[in-house]
Amino acid sequence: MSAPQHTAQSHLRQQFAALRQQGLRARDAARKLGVSEGEALVAHTVSHMCPAEDAGSLYSVTVLDGDWIAQLQGLEAVGPVMALTRNESVVHEKIGVYCNVSAQGAVGLALGAEIDLRLFLMHWHVGMHVVERTAKGEQHSLQFFDVHGQAVHKVHARAQSDLQALEQLVQRHARPEARPLFTPGGVQVPVDRPDAEVDVASLGQAWSAMKDTHEFFGLLKTHQVGRMQSFRLMEGRHTRRTPLLAVEWLLQRAANAGLPIMVFAGNAACLQIHTGAVHRIETVGPWLNVLDDNFNLHLRADQVAESWLVSKPTADGVVTSLEIFDAQGQLIAMFFGERKPGKPELPAWRALAQGLVQPQAHVLEVAA
């Protein structure tokens, strides 16, 4: 590394550490410095720092190879960890063990009782083992980024994690001399084609003929429509708008009833799923939070621009979801009743969800 470049990297490390020590999250500290989170962490790669710099650095980073599935499979030996997946408006955190990890081509799965993921590996660019030195000791994580340096998935060690197994995993996949490059840019918001160009009748017929909710992705592709655009075109038939407060009302009522639900959230590279009851629902400023022992959700309720109740026919009956979007039309999160393939939707979930589009006095109780 040339002297000017080394000096720039050293300066970035110092600025990043200062912002982190002020309490900024890594993502926000990087943005304040005009770099991506991935770029900020790459500046802390051990092999590109002298021993004195490494010893005094807030972070120590080792770049990993591109065998994502092997790395996630290897996490099973590490035991309980915290899986974190997010987008601009929501953070989804689950504590559990990675197991039953597999892939077919560029699409992967983790099908554990707690860690339940859908992985779209074509959007994964680089992985890192990150050690952060804090007042509470060293914090270990595996962090994965897209080509723009945006985090797509993170795995944080917990007190119960086997750090020796984690270190062995890192050693198997370490590429200490690698220096990943990132391309400037962020989330690309697709532009829908004009409604007038969509064959709405054909879209409606295909929607009504669905036998499985997984067919919906193919339906959107075949008819060349965006997700939220399809909801608008099917409004009154398969979809209905709800108040923006619907998600808060739904979570509160589900918690009060002990009703098991499914919460899907993520980004283009990773979708993370919680299945089970939720219990502790709290609002702090703009954040709507689920604060349970093994599941945390942090949702920027003020960024919900559209909220839809969606019905999809299946061989097991209609499946109902609440789906929320931001002002750019990006999907924030989806909420379903707990169900397994081959079983019908829970009647209690359907009744609760249908209540979102009844006369709205009770929905607004949450805001009172």
C-alpha positions in Angstrom: 0.0 0.0 0.0 1.4 3.4 -0.9 2.1 6.0 1.8 -0.7 8.4 0.9 -3.2 5.5 0.7 -2.0 4.1 4.1 -2.4 7.6 5.6 -5.9 7.9 4.3 -6.9 4.5 5.7 -5.4 5.4 9.1 -7.4 8.6 9.1 -10.6 6.8 8.2 -10.0 4.3 11.1 -9.5 7.1 13.5 -12.6 9.1 12.4 -14.7 5.9 12.4 -13.6 5.0 15.9 -14.3 8.5 17.2 -17.9 8.4 15.8 -18.5 4.9 17.2 -17.3 6.0 20.6 -19.8 8.8 20.4 -22.5 6.2 20.2 -23.2 6.1 16.5 -23.9 2.7 15.0 -21.4 1.4 12.4 -23.7 2.0 9.5 -24.5 5.6 10.5 -20.8 6.4 11.3 -19.7 5.2 7.9 -22.4 7.3 6.2 -21.4 10.4 8.1 -17.9 9.8 6.8 -19.2 9.5 3.2 -18.2 5.8 2.8 -20.1 2.5 3.0 -20.0 0.3 6.1 -18.1 -2.3 4.1 -15.4 0.3 3.1 -15.1 1.4 6.7 -14.5 -2.1 7.9 -12.1 -3.1 5.1 -9.8 -0.2 6.3 -9.4 -2.3 9.5 -8.1 -5.4 7.7 -5.4 -6.9 9.8 -3.0 -7.7 7.0 -3.0 -4.1 5.9 -2.1 -2.6 9.3 1.2 -2.8 11.1 1.2 -4.6 14.5 1.0 -1.4 16.5 -1.9 -0.1 14.4 -3.8 -3.4 14.8 -3.2 -3.4 18.6 -4.6 0.1 19.0 -7.4 -0.2 16.5 -11.1 -0.4 17.5 -11.6 -3.1 14.9 -9.6 -6.1 13.7 -11.0 -7.5 10.4 -10.2 -10.6 8.4 -11.6 -11.0 4.9 -13.2 -14.4 4.1 -13.4 -16.3 0.9 -16.7 -16.5 -1.1 -17.9 -19.9 0.0 -20.9 -18.4 1.9 -22.8 -21.6 2.3 -19.9 -23.4 3.8 -19.4 -20.6 6.3 -23.1 -20.6 7.3 -23.0 -24.4 7.6 -19.9 -24.1 9.8 -21.8 -21.8 12.2 -23.8 -24.8 13.5 -20.7 -25.8 15.5 -20.6 -22.3 17.1 -23.9 -22.9 18.8 -26.3 -20.0 19.7 -25.6 -16.8 17.9 -27.7 -13.7 16.9 -28.6 -13.4 13.2 -29.4 -9.9 12.0 -30.9 -8.8 8.7 -32.1 -5.4 7.9 -33.2 -2.8 5.3 -33.5 0.9 5.5 -36.6 0.8 7.8 -36.4 -2.4 9.8 -33.9 -4.5 11.8 -34.8 -8.2 12.3 -32.8 -10.1 15.0 -33.1 -13.8 15.9 -31.1 -15.8 18.4 -30.6 -19.5 17.6 -28.4 -22.1 15.9 -27.7 -22.2 12.2 -28.7 -25.6 10.8 -30.1 -27.2 7.7 -28.2 -24.7 5.5 -28.2 -25.6 1.8 -28.2 -24.0 -1.6 -29.3 -24.8 -5.1 -27.5 -22.5 -7.5 -27.5 -18.9 -6.2 -30.5 -19.5 -3.8 -29.8 -20.7 -0.3 -31.8 -21.7 2.7 -31.3 -22.0 6.5 -34.2 -24.0 7.9 -33.5 -24.1 11.7 -36.1 -23.8 14.4 -34.9 -20.3 15.2 -32.7 -19.2 12.3 -34.9 -19.3 9.2 -33.4 -17.6 6.1 -33.8 -17.3 2.3 -30.5 -16.4 0.7 -30.1 -14.7 -2.7 -26.4 -15.3 -3.1 -26.0 -13.4 -6.4 -26.2 -10.2 -4.3 -23.4 -11.3 -1.8 -20.0 -9.8 -2.5 -17.7 -10.1 0.5 -17.7 -11.6 4.0 -15.6 -10.5 6.9 -14.8 -11.7 10.4 -15.0 -8.6 12.6 -13.6 -8.3 16.1 -14.6 -5.1 17.9 -12.8 -4.1 21.0 -15.2 -2.6 23.6 -15.4 -1.9 27.3 -17.1 -5.2 27.7 -14.4 -7.1 25.9 -14.0 -8.3 22.3 -17.2 -8.7 20.3 -17.0 -11.2 17.4 -19.2 -11.3 14.3 -19.3 -12.5 10.7 -20.6 -9.7 8.4 -21.6 -10.0 4.7 -21.9 -7.1 2.2 -23.1 -6.5 -1.3 -21.1 -4.9 -4.0 -22.0 -1.4 -2.7 -20.7 -2.2 0.8 -24.1 -2.4 2.3 -24.5 -5.1 4.9 -26.9 -7.8 3.8 -26.5 -10.2 6.8 -24.6 -10.3 10.1 -24.0 -13.0 12.6 -23.1 -11.9 16.2 -21.5 -14.2 18.7 -23.3 -14.4 22.1 -22.1 -15.4 25.6 -23.1 -19.0 24.8 -21.3 -19.1 21.5 -18.2 -21.3 21.1 -15.6 -18.8 20.1 -13.0 -21.5 19.5 -15.3 -23.1 16.9 -15.8 -19.7 15.4 -12.1 -19.0 15.2 -11.5 -22.4 13.5 -14.3 -21.5 11.0 -12.6 -18.2 10.2 -9.2 -19.9 9.8 -10.7 -22.3 7.2 -12.1 -19.4 5.1 -9.6 -16.6 5.8 -8.2 -14.7 2.8 -5.9 -12.3 4.7 -4.4 -10.6 1.7 -7.7 -9.9 0.0 -8.6 -6.3 -0.4 -12.3 -6.1 -1.5 -13.4 -3.2 -3.7 -16.9 -1.7 -3.6 -18.8 0.1 -6.2 -20.5 3.4 -5.2 -24.2 3.2 -5.1 -27.1 1.9 -2.9 -30.4 0.2 -3.2 -31.7 0.4 -6.7 -35.4 1.1 -6.8 -37.0 -0.5 -9.8 -39.3 1.6 -11.9 -42.7 0.0 -12.7 -43.9 0.2 -16.2 -47.1 2.2 -16.7 -50.3 0.7 -15.3 -51.9 1.1 -18.8 -49.4 -1.4 -20.2 -50.4 -4.1 -17.7 -53.0 -6.7 -18.7 -55.0 -6.3 -15.5 -57.6 -9.0 -16.4 -54.8 -11.6 -17.1 -53.1 -10.6 -13.8 -56.3 -11.1 -11.9 -57.0 -14.5 -13.5 -53.4 -15.7 -12.7 -53.7 -14.4 -9.1 -57.0 -16.2 -8.6 -55.5 -19.4 -10.0 -52.5 -19.6 -7.5 -52.1 -22.8 -5.6 -49.1 -21.8 -3.5 -47.9 -18.4 -2.1 -44.5 -19.0 -3.6 -46.0 -18.7 -7.1 -46.5 -15.0 -6.4 -42.9 -14.1 -7.3 -43.3 -15.8 -10.7 -46.6 -14.1 -11.3 -45.1 -10.7 -10.8 -42.3 -11.5 -13.2 -44.6 -13.0 -15.8 -46.9 -10.0 -15.8 -44.0 -7.5 -15.4 -45.5 -5.7 -12.5 -44.0 -4.5 -9.2 -45.2 -5.9 -6.0 -46.9 -2.7 -4.7 -48.1 -1.9 -8.2 -49.9 -5.3 -8.3 -51.6 -4.6 -5.0 -52.8 -1.3 -6.4 -54.1 -2.9 -9.6 -55.9 -5.7 -7.6 -57.3 -3.3 -4.9 -60.8 -4.4 -3.9 -60.4 -7.9 -5.3 -57.3 -9.4 -3.7 -55.9 -6.5 -1.8 -57.1 -3.7 0.4 -55.3 -0.6 1.9 -55.0 -0.4 5.7 -54.2 2.5 7.9 -50.5 3.1 8.4 -50.9 2.3 12.1 -52.1 -1.2 11.2 -48.8 -2.9 11.9 -48.7 -1.6 15.5 -52.3 -2.5 16.1 -51.6 -6.0 14.7 -48.6 -6.7 16.8 -50.2 -5.4 20.0 -53.3 -7.6 19.4 -51.3 -10.6 18.4 -49.2 -10.2 21.6 -52.3 -9.8 23.8 -53.9 -13.0 22.3 -50.7 -15.1 22.3 -51.3 -15.6 18.6 -48.3 -17.2 16.7 -47.3 -15.1 13.7 -44.6 -15.0 11.0 -42.5 -11.9 10.5 -40.5 -11.6 7.2 -38.0 -8.8 6.8 -34.8 -8.3 4.8 -33.3 -7.0 1.6 -32.4 -8.2 -1.9 -29.8 -10.6 -0.6 -31.4 -12.1 2.5 -34.9 -12.6 3.9 -35.1 -13.5 7.6 -38.2 -15.0 9.2 -39.5 -15.2 12.8 -42.2 -17.8 13.5 -44.0 -17.8 16.9 -45.8 -15.6 19.3 -44.6 -12.1 20.2 -44.8 -10.7 23.7 -43.2 -7.4 24.5 -44.2 -4.6 22.1 -42.8 -1.1 22.9 -42.7 2.2 21.0 -39.7 4.5 21.5 -39.8 7.6 19.5 -40.3 6.6 15.8 -39.3 3.0 16.5 -41.9 0.2 17.0 -40.1 -2.6 18.8 -40.6 -6.3 19.6 -38.3 -7.0 22.5 -38.5 -10.7 23.2 -35.8 -13.0 24.6 -34.9 -14.6 21.2 -36.5 -12.2 18.8 -36.1 -8.4 18.4 -37.7 -6.3 15.7 -37.0 -2.6 15.3 -39.3 -0.9 12.8 -39.3 2.8 11.8 -43.0 3.2 11.9 -42.7 6.8 10.6 -41.2 5.4 7.3 -44.3 3.2 6.5 -45.8 5.0 3.5 -48.3 2.3 2.4 -49.8 -0.7 4.2 -51.8 -3.5 2.4 -53.9 -6.4 3.4 -53.2 -9.1 0.8 -55.1 -12.3 0.1 -53.4 -15.1 -1.9 -55.4 -18.3 -2.8 -53.6 -21.6 -2.2 -54.5 -25.3 -2.3 -54.9 -25.0 1.5 -57.2 -22.0 1.3 -56.7 -18.3 1.3 -53.5 -17.0 2.9 -53.7 -13.4 4.4 -50.8 -11.1 4.9 -50.1 -7.5 6.0 -47.3 -6.0 3.8 -45.8 -2.6 4.4 -43.7 -0.3 2.1 -41.6 2.8 2.3 -42.0 6.0 0.3 -39.8 4.6 -2.5 -42.1 1.6 -2.8 -39.6 -0.8 -1.2 -41.0 -3.7 0.8 -40.2 -3.1 4.5 -41.8 -6.3 6.1 -44.5 -8.9 5.8 -46.7 -10.4 8.5 -48.6 -13.7 8.3 -50.2 -16.1 10.7 -48.1 -19.1 11.6 -48.8 -21.9 9.2 -47.1 -24.9 7.6 -47.5 -26.1 4.0 -50.6 -28.4 3.8 -52.3 -26.7 6.7 -55.0 -23.9 6.4 -54.5 -20.4 7.8 -55.3 -19.9 11.5 -58.8 -18.6 11.8 -57.8 -16.3 14.6 -55.1 -14.7 12.4 -57.5 -14.2 9.5 -60.0 -12.6 11.9 -57.4 -10.3 13.3 -56.0 -9.3 9.9 -59.5 -8.7 8.5 -60.1 -6.4 11.4 -57.5 -4.0 9.9 -59.9 -3.0 7.1 -63.1 -2.8 9.2 -64.3 0.7 10.4 -61.1 2.2 11.7 -62.0 3.5 15.1 -60.3 0.6 16.9 -57.2 0.7 14.7 -56.5 4.2 15.9 -56.7 3.2 19.6 -53.0 2.5 19.4 -52.2 6.1 18.8 -54.3 7.3 21.7 
